[in-house]
Amino acid sequence: MLFVRQRTAHILSLQSMVCRCSGQRISVNPITQLTSADTAAIFSDSQLGFTARCHMETIGLAYALPQPTSAISAF
């Protein structure tokens, strides 16, 4: 449950960054498919680009985690 909450927090933070810096609204699916080249195009500032890439890596790691089995989630 905490991984889902953490992933959601990073997605919302990245959405907010994109909206604040570029004025564009972006939904969840495009955010999960962003590449480093996309972030370079969206964020001209290197520090914002770095922060966006960190968010994307964390979001990607949360998707890559194995799903709990039914026996584990029953506890």
PDB file of N, H, CA, C and O in Angstrom:
ATOM      1  N   MET A   1       0.819  -1.190   0.000  1.00  0.00           N
ATOM      2  CA  MET A   1       0.000   0.000   0.000  1.00  0.00           C
ATOM      3  C   MET A   1       0.862   1.252   0.000  1.00  0.00           C
ATOM      4  O   MET A   1       0.526   2.233  -0.663  1.00  0.00           O
ATOM      5  N   LEU A   2       1.952   1.233   0.723  1.00  0.00           N
ATOM      6  H   LEU A   2       2.225   0.436   1.261  1.00  0.00           H
ATOM      7  CA  LEU A   2       2.813   2.408   0.766  1.00  0.00           C
ATOM      8  C   LEU A   2       3.474   2.690  -0.573  1.00  0.00           C
ATOM      9  O   LEU A   2       3.708   3.849  -0.914  1.00  0.00           O
ATOM     10  N   PHE A   3       3.781   1.635  -1.345  1.00  0.00           N
ATOM     11  H   PHE A   3       3.590   0.693  -1.068  1.00  0.00           H
ATOM     12  CA  PHE A   3       4.387   1.844  -2.661  1.00  0.00           C
ATOM     13  C   PHE A   3       3.413   2.539  -3.596  1.00  0.00           C
ATOM     14  O   PHE A   3       3.809   3.404  -4.378  1.00  0.00           O
ATOM     15  N   VAL A   4       2.151   2.169  -3.520  1.00  0.00           N
ATOM     16  H   VAL A   4       1.829   1.467  -2.884  1.00  0.00           H
ATOM     17  CA  VAL A   4       1.132   2.805  -4.352  1.00  0.00           C
ATOM     18  C   VAL A   4       0.994   4.273  -3.981  1.00  0.00           C
ATOM     19  O   VAL A   4       0.901   5.134  -4.856  1.00  0.00           O
ATOM     20  N   ARG A   5       0.980   4.553  -2.704  1.00  0.00           N
ATOM     21  H   ARG A   5       1.056   3.854  -1.994  1.00  0.00           H
ATOM     22  CA  ARG A   5       0.868   5.935  -2.233  1.00  0.00           C
ATOM     23  C   ARG A   5       2.087   6.750  -2.650  1.00  0.00           C
ATOM     24  O   ARG A   5       1.952   7.901  -3.064  1.00  0.00           O
ATOM     25  N   GLN A   6       3.269   6.162  -2.545  1.00  0.00           N
ATOM     26  H   GLN A   6       3.379   5.227  -2.209  1.00  0.00           H
ATOM     27  CA  GLN A   6       4.498   6.858  -2.931  1.00  0.00           C
ATOM     28  C   GLN A   6       4.518   7.122  -4.429  1.00  0.00           C
ATOM     29  O   GLN A   6       4.885   8.215  -4.861  1.00  0.00           O
ATOM     30  N   ARG A   7       4.128   6.129  -5.227  1.00  0.00           N
ATOM     31  H   ARG A   7       3.830   5.241  -4.876  1.00  0.00           H
ATOM     32  CA  ARG A   7       4.091   6.305  -6.683  1.00  0.00           C
ATOM     33  C   ARG A   7       3.100   7.394  -7.059  1.00  0.00           C
ATOM     34  O   ARG A   7       3.387   8.229  -7.918  1.00  0.00           O
ATOM     35  N   THR A   8       1.934   7.391  -6.421  1.00  0.00           N
ATOM     36  H   THR A   8       1.700   6.713  -5.724  1.00  0.00           H
ATOM     37  CA  THR A   8       0.920   8.403  -6.694  1.00  0.00           C
ATOM     38  C   THR A   8       1.425   9.787  -6.329  1.00  0.00           C
ATOM     39  O   THR A   8       1.168  10.748  -7.054  1.00  0.00           O
ATOM     40  N   ALA A   9       2.135   9.903  -5.227  1.00  0.00           N
ATOM     41  H   ALA A   9       2.344   9.122  -4.638  1.00  0.00           H
ATOM     42  CA  ALA A   9       2.683  11.197  -4.815  1.00  0.00           C
ATOM     43  C   ALA A   9       3.690  11.714  -5.839  1.00  0.00           C
ATOM     44  O   ALA A   9       3.708  12.907  -6.139  1.00  0.00           O
ATOM     45  N   HIS A  10       4.525  10.829  -6.375  1.00  0.00           N
ATOM     46  H   HIS A  10       4.510   9.860  -6.131  1.00  0.00           H
ATOM     47  CA  HIS A  10       5.505  11.255  -7.376  1.00  0.00           C
ATOM     48  C   HIS A  10       4.830  11.637  -8.691  1.00  0.00           C
ATOM     49  O   HIS A  10       5.252  12.586  -9.352  1.00  0.00           O
ATOM     50  N   ILE A  11       3.794  10.908  -9.070  1.00  0.00           N
ATOM     51  H   ILE A  11       3.451  10.137  -8.533  1.00  0.00           H
ATOM     52  CA  ILE A  11       3.063  11.255 -10.295  1.00  0.00           C
ATOM     53  C   ILE A  11       2.409  12.627 -10.146  1.00  0.00           C
ATOM     54  O   ILE A  11       2.488  13.449 -11.058  1.00  0.00           O
ATOM     55  N   LEU A  12       1.770  12.881  -9.015  1.00  0.00           N
ATOM     56  H   LEU A  12       1.706  12.212  -8.273  1.00  0.00           H
ATOM     57  CA  LEU A  12       1.128  14.168  -8.790  1.00  0.00           C
ATOM     58  C   LEU A  12       2.145  15.304  -8.730  1.00  0.00           C
ATOM     59  O   LEU A  12       1.888  16.403  -9.222  1.00  0.00           O
ATOM     60  N   SER A  13       3.282  15.040  -8.134  1.00  0.00           N
ATOM     61  H   SER A  13       3.491  14.148  -7.734  1.00  0.00           H
ATOM     62  CA  SER A  13       4.333  16.053  -8.067  1.00  0.00           C
ATOM     63  C   SER A  13       4.867  16.385  -9.451  1.00  0.00           C
ATOM     64  O   SER A  13       5.088  17.553  -9.772  1.00  0.00           O
ATOM     65  N   LEU A  14       5.074  15.368 -10.267  1.00  0.00           N
ATOM     66  H   LEU A  14       4.895  14.419 -10.007  1.00  0.00           H
ATOM     67  CA  LEU A  14       5.558  15.596 -11.624  1.00  0.00           C
ATOM     68  C   LEU A  14       4.509  16.314 -12.462  1.00  0.00           C
ATOM     69  O   LEU A  14       4.854  17.188 -13.258  1.00  0.00           O
ATOM     70  N   GLN A  15       3.231  15.964 -12.300  1.00  0.00           N
ATOM     71  H   GLN A  15       2.951  15.255 -11.653  1.00  0.00           H
ATOM     72  CA  GLN A  15       2.162  16.677 -12.996  1.00  0.00           C
ATOM     73  C   GLN A  15       2.175  18.152 -12.615  1.00  0.00           C
ATOM     74  O   GLN A  15       2.044  19.022 -13.476  1.00  0.00           O
ATOM     75  N   SER A  16       2.331  18.428 -11.343  1.00  0.00           N
ATOM     76  H   SER A  16       2.437  17.722 -10.643  1.00  0.00           H
ATOM     77  CA  SER A  16       2.362  19.800 -10.866  1.00  0.00           C
ATOM     78  C   SER A  16       3.559  20.568 -11.429  1.00  0.00           C
ATOM     79  O   SER A  16       3.433  21.735 -11.800  1.00  0.00           O
ATOM     80  N   MET A  17       4.714  19.911 -11.491  1.00  0.00           N
ATOM     81  H   MET A  17       4.816  18.963 -11.190  1.00  0.00           H
ATOM     82  CA  MET A  17       5.908  20.555 -12.050  1.00  0.00           C
ATOM     83  C   MET A  17       5.701  20.926 -13.509  1.00  0.00           C
ATOM     84  O   MET A  17       6.042  22.032 -13.929  1.00  0.00           O
ATOM     85  N   VAL A  18       5.143  20.001 -14.281  1.00  0.00           N
ATOM     86  H   VAL A  18       4.867  19.102 -13.940  1.00  0.00           H
ATOM     87  CA  VAL A  18       4.913  20.261 -15.706  1.00  0.00           C
ATOM     88  C   VAL A  18       3.941  21.420 -15.879  1.00  0.00           C
ATOM     89  O   VAL A  18       4.174  22.311 -16.697  1.00  0.00           O
ATOM     90  N   CYS A  19       2.863  21.412 -15.119  1.00  0.00           N
ATOM     91  H   CYS A  19       2.674  20.689 -14.455  1.00  0.00           H
ATOM     92  CA  CYS A  19       1.866  22.468 -15.215  1.00  0.00           C
ATOM     93  C   CYS A  19       2.448  23.822 -14.795  1.00  0.00           C
ATOM     94  O   CYS A  19       2.193  24.839 -15.439  1.00  0.00           O
ATOM     95  N   ARG A  20       3.215  23.825 -13.735  1.00  0.00           N
ATOM     96  H   ARG A  20       3.423  22.999 -13.212  1.00  0.00           H
ATOM     97  CA  ARG A  20       3.787  25.064 -13.210  1.00  0.00           C
ATOM     98  C   ARG A  20       4.840  25.656 -14.140  1.00  0.00           C
ATOM     99  O   ARG A  20       4.914  26.874 -14.298  1.00  0.00           O
ATOM    100  N   CYS A  21       5.651  24.804 -14.753  1.00  0.00           N
ATOM    101  H   CYS A  21       5.590  23.814 -14.624  1.00  0.00           H
ATOM    102  CA  CYS A  21       6.779  25.292 -15.555  1.00  0.00           C
ATOM    103  C   CYS A  21       6.436  25.536 -17.019  1.00  0.00           C
ATOM    104  O   CYS A  21       7.010  26.421 -17.653  1.00  0.00           O
ATOM    105  N   SER A  22       5.492  24.749 -17.562  1.00  0.00           N
ATOM    106  H   SER A  22       5.026  24.030 -17.047  1.00  0.00           H
ATOM    107  CA  SER A  22       5.210  24.889 -18.987  1.00  0.00           C
ATOM    108  C   SER A  22       3.786  25.346 -19.275  1.00  0.00           C
ATOM    109  O   SER A  22       3.487  25.750 -20.399  1.00  0.00           O
ATOM    110  N   GLY A  23       2.913  25.290 -18.295  1.00  0.00           N
ATOM    111  H   GLY A  23       3.155  24.962 -17.382  1.00  0.00           H
ATOM    112  CA  GLY A  23       1.526  25.667 -18.507  1.00  0.00           C
ATOM    113  C   GLY A  23       0.709  24.578 -19.175  1.00  0.00           C
ATOM    114  O   GLY A  23      -0.457  24.797 -19.502  1.00  0.00           O
ATOM    115  N   GLN A  24       1.297  23.409 -19.385  1.00  0.00           N
ATOM    116  H   GLN A  24       2.245  23.231 -19.119  1.00  0.00           H
ATOM    117  CA  GLN A  24       0.598  22.287 -20.017  1.00  0.00           C
ATOM    118  C   GLN A  24       0.032  21.371 -18.946  1.00  0.00           C
ATOM    119  O   GLN A  24       0.641  21.162 -17.897  1.00  0.00           O
ATOM    120  N   ARG A  25      -1.148  20.827 -19.233  1.00  0.00           N
ATOM    121  H   ARG A  25      -1.642  20.997 -20.085  1.00  0.00           H
ATOM    122  CA  ARG A  25      -1.711  19.800 -18.352  1.00  0.00           C
ATOM    123  C   ARG A  25      -1.389  18.458 -18.971  1.00  0.00           C
ATOM    124  O   ARG A  25      -1.501  18.278 -20.184  1.00  0.00           O
ATOM    125  N   ILE A  26      -0.990  17.520 -18.136  1.00  0.00           N
ATOM    126  H   ILE A  26      -0.899  17.666 -17.151  1.00  0.00           H
ATOM    127  CA  ILE A  26      -0.606  16.195 -18.625  1.00  0.00           C
ATOM    128  C   ILE A  26      -1.252  15.153 -17.725  1.00  0.00           C
ATOM    129  O   ILE A  26      -1.262  15.304 -16.503  1.00  0.00           O
ATOM    130  N   SER A  27      -1.787  14.101 -18.321  1.00  0.00           N
ATOM    131  H   SER A  27      -1.779  13.978 -19.313  1.00  0.00           H
ATOM    132  CA  SER A  27      -2.471  13.066 -17.536  1.00  0.00           C
ATOM    133  C   SER A  27      -1.474  11.996 -17.082  1.00  0.00           C
ATOM    134  O   SER A  27      -0.279  12.081 -17.365  1.00  0.00           O
ATOM    135  N   VAL A  28      -1.977  11.013 -16.389  1.00  0.00           N
ATOM    136  H   VAL A  28      -2.948  10.944 -16.159  1.00  0.00           H
ATOM    137  CA  VAL A  28      -1.126   9.993 -15.771  1.00  0.00           C
ATOM    138  C   VAL A  28      -0.419   9.129 -16.812  1.00  0.00           C
ATOM    139  O   VAL A  28       0.783   8.895 -16.692  1.00  0.00           O
ATOM    140  N   ASN A  29      -1.127   8.655 -17.820  1.00  0.00           N
ATOM    141  H   ASN A  29      -2.104   8.845 -17.918  1.00  0.00           H
ATOM    142  CA  ASN A  29      -0.506   7.757 -18.800  1.00  0.00           C
ATOM    143  C   ASN A  29       0.694   8.385 -19.509  1.00  0.00           C
ATOM    144  O   ASN A  29       1.742   7.745 -19.595  1.00  0.00           O
ATOM    145  N   PRO A  30       0.578   9.608 -20.016  1.00  0.00           N
ATOM    146  CA  PRO A  30       1.776  10.201 -20.625  1.00  0.00           C
ATOM    147  C   PRO A  30       2.919  10.412 -19.633  1.00  0.00           C
ATOM    148  O   PRO A  30       4.089  10.343 -20.011  1.00  0.00           O
ATOM    149  N   ILE A  31       2.589  10.665 -18.381  1.00  0.00           N
ATOM    150  H   ILE A  31       1.639  10.720 -18.075  1.00  0.00           H
ATOM    151  CA  ILE A  31       3.652  10.856 -17.385  1.00  0.00           C
ATOM    152  C   ILE A  31       4.435   9.570 -17.190  1.00  0.00           C
ATOM    153  O   ILE A  31       5.659   9.602 -17.068  1.00  0.00           O
ATOM    154  N   THR A  32       3.747   8.444 -17.161  1.00  0.00           N
ATOM    155  H   THR A  32       2.752   8.418 -17.261  1.00  0.00           H
ATOM    156  CA  THR A  32       4.445   7.181 -16.938  1.00  0.00           C
ATOM    157  C   THR A  32       5.266   6.763 -18.156  1.00  0.00           C
ATOM    158  O   THR A  32       6.100   5.862 -18.060  1.00  0.00           O
ATOM    159  N   GLN A  33       5.037   7.414 -19.305  1.00  0.00           N
ATOM    160  H   GLN A  33       4.360   8.146 -19.382  1.00  0.00           H
ATOM    161  CA  GLN A  33       5.756   7.067 -20.521  1.00  0.00           C
ATOM    162  C   GLN A  33       6.794   8.114 -20.927  1.00  0.00           C
ATOM    163  O   GLN A  33       7.378   8.014 -22.006  1.00  0.00           O
ATOM    164  N   LEU A  34       7.029   9.108 -20.084  1.00  0.00           N
ATOM    165  H   LEU A  34       6.555   9.189 -19.207  1.00  0.00           H
ATOM    166  CA  LEU A  34       8.021  10.141 -20.400  1.00  0.00           C
ATOM    167  C   LEU A  34       9.424   9.541 -20.476  1.00  0.00           C
ATOM    168  O   LEU A  34       9.740   8.575 -19.782  1.00  0.00           O
ATOM    169  N   THR A  35      10.246  10.126 -21.321  1.00  0.00           N
ATOM    170  H   THR A  35       9.989  10.911 -21.885  1.00  0.00           H
ATOM    171  CA  THR A  35      11.647   9.741 -21.422  1.00  0.00           C
ATOM    172  C   THR A  35      12.514  10.909 -20.982  1.00  0.00           C
ATOM    173  O   THR A  35      12.011  12.007 -20.741  1.00  0.00           O
ATOM    174  N   SER A  36      13.800  10.677 -20.879  1.00  0.00           N
ATOM    175  H   SER A  36      14.209   9.786 -21.075  1.00  0.00           H
ATOM    176  CA  SER A  36      14.717  11.755 -20.506  1.00  0.00           C
ATOM    177  C   SER A  36      14.718  12.859 -21.547  1.00  0.00           C
ATOM    178  O   SER A  36      14.855  14.033 -21.206  1.00  0.00           O
ATOM    179  N   ALA A  37      14.567  12.495 -22.809  1.00  0.00           N
ATOM    180  H   ALA A  37      14.456  11.541 -23.087  1.00  0.00           H
ATOM    181  CA  ALA A  37      14.511  13.505 -23.870  1.00  0.00           C
ATOM    182  C   ALA A  37      13.261  14.375 -23.727  1.00  0.00           C
ATOM    183  O   ALA A  37      13.300  15.576 -23.995  1.00  0.00           O
ATOM    184  N   ASP A  38      12.165  13.768 -23.307  1.00  0.00           N
ATOM    185  H   ASP A  38      12.133  12.793 -23.089  1.00  0.00           H
ATOM    186  CA  ASP A  38      10.934  14.531 -23.095  1.00  0.00           C
ATOM    187  C   ASP A  38      11.107  15.540 -21.967  1.00  0.00           C
ATOM    188  O   ASP A  38      10.657  16.681 -22.075  1.00  0.00           O
ATOM    189  N   THR A  39      11.751  15.125 -20.897  1.00  0.00           N
ATOM    190  H   THR A  39      12.116  14.198 -20.809  1.00  0.00           H
ATOM    191  CA  THR A  39      11.941  16.046 -19.785  1.00  0.00           C
ATOM    192  C   THR A  39      12.875  17.185 -20.172  1.00  0.00           C
ATOM    193  O   THR A  39      12.697  18.312 -19.708  1.00  0.00           O
ATOM    194  N   ALA A  40      13.865  16.907 -21.013  1.00  0.00           N
ATOM    195  H   ALA A  40      14.009  15.992 -21.389  1.00  0.00           H
ATOM    196  CA  ALA A  40      14.755  17.972 -21.474  1.00  0.00           C
ATOM    197  C   ALA A  40      13.986  18.984 -22.314  1.00  0.00           C
ATOM    198  O   ALA A  40      14.284  20.178 -22.279  1.00  0.00           O
ATOM    199  N   ALA A  41      12.997  18.510 -23.069  1.00  0.00           N
ATOM    200  H   ALA A  41      12.755  17.540 -23.098  1.00  0.00           H
ATOM    201  CA  ALA A  41      12.196  19.414 -23.890  1.00  0.00           C
ATOM    202  C   ALA A  41      11.229  20.236 -23.035  1.00  0.00           C
ATOM    203  O   ALA A  41      10.960  21.397 -23.344  1.00  0.00           O
ATOM    204  N   ILE A  42      10.709  19.640 -21.969  1.00  0.00           N
ATOM    205  H   ILE A  42      10.928  18.697 -21.718  1.00  0.00           H
ATOM    206  CA  ILE A  42       9.741  20.334 -21.118  1.00  0.00           C
ATOM    207  C   ILE A  42      10.425  21.315 -20.185  1.00  0.00           C
ATOM    208  O   ILE A  42       9.974  22.450 -20.030  1.00  0.00           O
ATOM    209  N   PHE A  43      11.523  20.877 -19.559  1.00  0.00           N
ATOM    210  H   PHE A  43      11.889  19.956 -19.685  1.00  0.00           H
ATOM    211  CA  PHE A  43      12.200  21.691 -18.550  1.00  0.00           C
ATOM    212  C   PHE A  43      13.525  22.199 -19.100  1.00  0.00           C
ATOM    213  O   PHE A  43      14.441  21.419 -19.361  1.00  0.00           O
ATOM    214  N   SER A  44      13.618  23.504 -19.272  1.00  0.00           N
ATOM    215  H   SER A  44      12.874  24.138 -19.060  1.00  0.00           H
ATOM    216  CA  SER A  44      14.870  24.072 -19.784  1.00  0.00           C
ATOM    217  C   SER A  44      15.927  24.164 -18.674  1.00  0.00           C
ATOM    218  O   SER A  44      17.125  24.136 -18.956  1.00  0.00           O
ATOM    219  N   ASP A  45      15.491  24.273 -17.435  1.00  0.00           N
ATOM    220  H   ASP A  45      14.517  24.296 -17.206  1.00  0.00           H
ATOM    221  CA  ASP A  45      16.417  24.349 -16.311  1.00  0.00           C
ATOM    222  C   ASP A  45      16.928  22.958 -15.975  1.00  0.00           C
ATOM    223  O   ASP A  45      16.144  22.016 -15.859  1.00  0.00           O
ATOM    224  N   SER A  46      18.233  22.826 -15.818  1.00  0.00           N
ATOM    225  H   SER A  46      18.870  23.591 -15.912  1.00  0.00           H
ATOM    226  CA  SER A  46      18.826  21.505 -15.567  1.00  0.00           C
ATOM    227  C   SER A  46      18.394  20.925 -14.220  1.00  0.00           C
ATOM    228  O   SER A  46      18.235  19.710 -14.095  1.00  0.00           O
ATOM    229  N   GLN A  47      18.203  21.774 -13.219  1.00  0.00           N
ATOM    230  H   GLN A  47      18.331  22.760 -13.321  1.00  0.00           H
ATOM    231  CA  GLN A  47      17.797  21.274 -11.907  1.00  0.00           C
ATOM    232  C   GLN A  47      16.361  20.733 -11.932  1.00  0.00           C
ATOM    233  O   GLN A  47      16.065  19.722 -11.297  1.00  0.00           O
ATOM    234  N   LEU A  48      15.483  21.404 -12.660  1.00  0.00           N
ATOM    235  H   LEU A  48      15.723  22.226 -13.177  1.00  0.00           H
ATOM    236  CA  LEU A  48      14.124  20.899 -12.794  1.00  0.00           C
ATOM    237  C   LEU A  48      14.111  19.603 -13.590  1.00  0.00           C
ATOM    238  O   LEU A  48      13.358  18.685 -13.267  1.00  0.00           O
ATOM    239  N   GLY A  49      14.932  19.520 -14.619  1.00  0.00           N
ATOM    240  H   GLY A  49      15.544  20.266 -14.882  1.00  0.00           H
ATOM    241  CA  GLY A  49      15.032  18.290 -15.403  1.00  0.00           C
ATOM    242  C   GLY A  49      15.531  17.134 -14.562  1.00  0.00           C
ATOM    243  O   GLY A  49      15.039  16.011 -14.675  1.00  0.00           O
ATOM    244  N   PHE A  50      16.520  17.417 -13.708  1.00  0.00           N
ATOM    245  H   PHE A  50      16.920  18.329 -13.616  1.00  0.00           H
ATOM    246  CA  PHE A  50      17.047  16.381 -12.823  1.00  0.00           C
ATOM    247  C   PHE A  50      15.969  15.895 -11.851  1.00  0.00           C
ATOM    248  O   PHE A  50      15.826  14.693 -11.627  1.00  0.00           O
ATOM    249  N   THR A  51      15.214  16.833 -11.278  1.00  0.00           N
ATOM    250  H   THR A  51      15.331  17.810 -11.460  1.00  0.00           H
ATOM    251  CA  THR A  51      14.145  16.477 -10.354  1.00  0.00           C
ATOM    252  C   THR A  51      13.077  15.643 -11.059  1.00  0.00           C
ATOM    253  O   THR A  51      12.568  14.672 -10.501  1.00  0.00           O
ATOM    254  N   ALA A  52      12.744  16.033 -12.291  1.00  0.00           N
ATOM    255  H   ALA A  52      13.158  16.822 -12.744  1.00  0.00           H
ATOM    256  CA  ALA A  52      11.746  15.285 -13.057  1.00  0.00           C
ATOM    257  C   ALA A  52      12.236  13.871 -13.349  1.00  0.00           C
ATOM    258  O   ALA A  52      11.464  12.917 -13.256  1.00  0.00           O
ATOM    259  N   ARG A  53      13.515  13.731 -13.702  1.00  0.00           N
ATOM    260  H   ARG A  53      14.142  14.506 -13.777  1.00  0.00           H
ATOM    261  CA  ARG A  53      14.061  12.395 -13.973  1.00  0.00           C
ATOM    262  C   ARG A  53      14.045  11.534 -12.708  1.00  0.00           C
ATOM    263  O   ARG A  53      13.791  10.332 -12.785  1.00  0.00           O
ATOM    264  N   CYS A  54      14.313  12.133 -11.552  1.00  0.00           N
ATOM    265  H   CYS A  54      14.520  13.110 -11.490  1.00  0.00           H
ATOM    266  CA  CYS A  54      14.250  11.385 -10.288  1.00  0.00           C
ATOM    267  C   CYS A  54      12.827  10.902 -10.017  1.00  0.00           C
ATOM    268  O   CYS A  54      12.622   9.764  -9.594  1.00  0.00           O
ATOM    269  N   HIS A  55      11.841  11.776 -10.264  1.00  0.00           N
ATOM    270  H   HIS A  55      12.008  12.700 -10.608  1.00  0.00           H
ATOM    271  CA  HIS A  55      10.448  11.362 -10.102  1.00  0.00           C
ATOM    272  C   HIS A  55      10.134  10.205 -11.045  1.00  0.00           C
ATOM    273  O   HIS A  55       9.502   9.227 -10.643  1.00  0.00           O
ATOM    274  N   MET A  56      10.574  10.314 -12.301  1.00  0.00           N
ATOM    275  H   MET A  56      11.087  11.108 -12.627  1.00  0.00           H
ATOM    276  CA  MET A  56      10.283   9.269 -13.281  1.00  0.00           C
ATOM    277  C   MET A  56      10.925   7.945 -12.898  1.00  0.00           C
ATOM    278  O   MET A  56      10.314   6.891 -13.074  1.00  0.00           O
ATOM    279  N   GLU A  57      12.140   7.982 -12.381  1.00  0.00           N
ATOM    280  H   GLU A  57      12.636   8.838 -12.238  1.00  0.00           H
ATOM    281  CA  GLU A  57      12.791   6.738 -11.967  1.00  0.00           C
ATOM    282  C   GLU A  57      12.048   6.099 -10.803  1.00  0.00           C
ATOM    283  O   GLU A  57      11.891   4.879 -10.763  1.00  0.00           O
ATOM    284  N   THR A  58      11.592   6.909  -9.859  1.00  0.00           N
ATOM    285  H   THR A  58      11.720   7.900  -9.891  1.00  0.00           H
ATOM    286  CA  THR A  58      10.852   6.376  -8.721  1.00  0.00           C
ATOM    287  C   THR A  58       9.519   5.793  -9.180  1.00  0.00           C
ATOM    288  O   THR A  58       9.108   4.736  -8.700  1.00  0.00           O
ATOM    289  N   ILE A  59       8.843   6.470 -10.100  1.00  0.00           N
ATOM    290  H   ILE A  59       9.177   7.328 -10.489  1.00  0.00           H
ATOM    291  CA  ILE A  59       7.587   5.952 -10.636  1.00  0.00           C
ATOM    292  C   ILE A  59       7.840   4.636 -11.355  1.00  0.00           C
ATOM    293  O   ILE A  59       7.068   3.690 -11.199  1.00  0.00           O
ATOM    294  N   GLY A  60       8.907   4.561 -12.140  1.00  0.00           N
ATOM    295  H   GLY A  60       9.534   5.330 -12.267  1.00  0.00           H
ATOM    296  CA  GLY A  60       9.238   3.335 -12.861  1.00  0.00           C
ATOM    297  C   GLY A  60       9.579   2.190 -11.940  1.00  0.00           C
ATOM    298  O   GLY A  60       9.216   1.046 -12.211  1.00  0.00           O
ATOM    299  N   LEU A  61      10.281   2.483 -10.838  1.00  0.00           N
ATOM    300  H   LEU A  61      10.576   3.413 -10.617  1.00  0.00           H
ATOM    301  CA  LEU A  61      10.613   1.435  -9.875  1.00  0.00           C
ATOM    302  C   LEU A  61       9.360   0.898  -9.207  1.00  0.00           C
ATOM    303  O   LEU A  61       9.263  -0.301  -8.944  1.00  0.00           O
ATOM    304  N   ALA A  62       8.405   1.768  -8.929  1.00  0.00           N
ATOM    305  H   ALA A  62       8.484   2.741  -9.143  1.00  0.00           H
ATOM    306  CA  ALA A  62       7.170   1.315  -8.288  1.00  0.00           C
ATOM    307  C   ALA A  62       6.386   0.404  -9.222  1.00  0.00           C
ATOM    308  O   ALA A  62       5.736  -0.535  -8.764  1.00  0.00           O
ATOM    309  N   TYR A  63       6.438   0.669 -10.529  1.00  0.00           N
ATOM    310  H   TYR A  63       6.966   1.433 -10.901  1.00  0.00           H
ATOM    311  CA  TYR A  63       5.757  -0.212 -11.483  1.00  0.00           C
ATOM    312  C   TYR A  63       6.492  -1.535 -11.628  1.00  0.00           C
ATOM    313  O   TYR A  63       5.872  -2.556 -11.924  1.00  0.00           O
ATOM    314  N   ALA A  64       7.813  -1.533 -11.423  1.00  0.00           N
ATOM    315  H   ALA A  64       8.317  -0.704 -11.182  1.00  0.00           H
ATOM    316  CA  ALA A  64       8.610  -2.736 -11.640  1.00  0.00           C
ATOM    317  C   ALA A  64       8.581  -3.694 -10.450  1.00  0.00           C
ATOM    318  O   ALA A  64       9.003  -4.843 -10.579  1.00  0.00           O
ATOM    319  N   LEU A  65       8.095  -3.248  -9.310  1.00  0.00           N
ATOM    320  H   LEU A  65       7.751  -2.315  -9.206  1.00  0.00           H
ATOM    321  CA  LEU A  65       8.071  -4.113  -8.130  1.00  0.00           C
ATOM    322  C   LEU A  65       7.123  -5.286  -8.354  1.00  0.00           C
ATOM    323  O   LEU A  65       6.060  -5.123  -8.954  1.00  0.00           O
ATOM    324  N   PRO A  66       7.500  -6.450  -7.880  1.00  0.00           N
ATOM    325  CA  PRO A  66       6.597  -7.604  -8.031  1.00  0.00           C
ATOM    326  C   PRO A  66       5.332  -7.395  -7.211  1.00  0.00           C
ATOM    327  O   PRO A  66       5.367  -6.820  -6.124  1.00  0.00           O
ATOM    328  N   GLN A  67       4.235  -7.863  -7.741  1.00  0.00           N
ATOM    329  H   GLN A  67       4.207  -8.330  -8.624  1.00  0.00           H
ATOM    330  CA  GLN A  67       2.956  -7.754  -7.045  1.00  0.00           C
ATOM    331  C   GLN A  67       2.888  -8.806  -5.942  1.00  0.00           C
ATOM    332  O   GLN A  67       3.337  -9.934  -6.144  1.00  0.00           O
ATOM    333  N   PRO A  68       2.337  -8.458  -4.783  1.00  0.00           N
ATOM    334  CA  PRO A  68       2.238  -9.444  -3.701  1.00  0.00           C
ATOM    335  C   PRO A  68       1.278 -10.567  -4.073  1.00  0.00           C
ATOM    336  O   PRO A  68       0.286 -10.361  -4.772  1.00  0.00           O
ATOM    337  N   THR A  69       1.600 -11.741  -3.593  1.00  0.00           N
ATOM    338  H   THR A  69       2.406 -11.908  -3.025  1.00  0.00           H
ATOM    339  CA  THR A  69       0.708 -12.872  -3.861  1.00  0.00           C
ATOM    340  C   THR A  69      -0.493 -12.784  -2.947  1.00  0.00           C
ATOM    341  O   THR A  69      -0.504 -12.007  -1.991  1.00  0.00           O
ATOM    342  N   SER A  70      -1.491 -13.570  -3.237  1.00  0.00           N
ATOM    343  H   SER A  70      -1.482 -14.200  -4.013  1.00  0.00           H
ATOM    344  CA  SER A  70      -2.710 -13.515  -2.437  1.00  0.00           C
ATOM    345  C   SER A  70      -2.458 -13.988  -1.012  1.00  0.00           C
ATOM    346  O   SER A  70      -3.129 -13.533  -0.086  1.00  0.00           O
ATOM    347  N   ALA A  71      -1.492 -14.903  -0.819  1.00  0.00           N
ATOM    348  H   ALA A  71      -0.947 -15.273  -1.571  1.00  0.00           H
ATOM    349  CA  ALA A  71      -1.200 -15.390   0.523  1.00  0.00           C
ATOM    350  C   ALA A  71      -0.573 -14.286   1.373  1.00  0.00           C
ATOM    351  O   ALA A  71      -0.852 -14.185   2.568  1.00  0.00           O
ATOM    352  N   ILE A  72       0.265 -13.469   0.762  1.00  0.00           N
ATOM    353  H   ILE A  72       0.491 -13.551  -0.209  1.00  0.00           H
ATOM    354  CA  ILE A  72       0.911 -12.394   1.511  1.00  0.00           C
ATOM    355  C   ILE A  72      -0.088 -11.286   1.791  1.00  0.00           C
ATOM    356  O   ILE A  72      -0.131 -10.754   2.900  1.00  0.00           O
ATOM    357  N   SER A  73      -0.897 -10.932   0.791  1.00  0.00           N
ATOM    358  H   SER A  73      -0.862 -11.364  -0.110  1.00  0.00           H
ATOM    359  CA  SER A  73      -1.830  -9.828   0.979  1.00  0.00           C
ATOM    360  C   SER A  73      -2.983 -10.175   1.913  1.00  0.00           C
ATOM    361  O   SER A  73      -3.728  -9.287   2.327  1.00  0.00           O
ATOM    362  N   ALA A  74      -3.140 -11.446   2.250  1.00  0.00           N
ATOM    363  H   ALA A  74      -2.535 -12.168   1.914  1.00  0.00           H
ATOM    364  CA  ALA A  74      -4.198 -11.845   3.179  1.00  0.00           C
ATOM    365  C   ALA A  74      -3.881 -11.452   4.612  1.00  0.00           C
ATOM    366  O   ALA A  74      -4.785 -11.372   5.444  1.00  0.00           O
ATOM    367  N   PHE A  75      -2.607 -11.206   4.912  1.00  0.00           N
ATOM    368  H   PHE A  75      -1.873 -11.271   4.236  1.00  0.00           H
ATOM    369  CA  PHE A  75      -2.223 -10.850   6.277  1.00  0.00           C
ATOM    370  C   PHE A  75      -2.611  -9.473   6.602  1.00  0.00           C
ATOM    371  O   PHE A  75      -2.362  -9.007   7.714  1.00  0.00           O
TER     372      PHE A  75
END
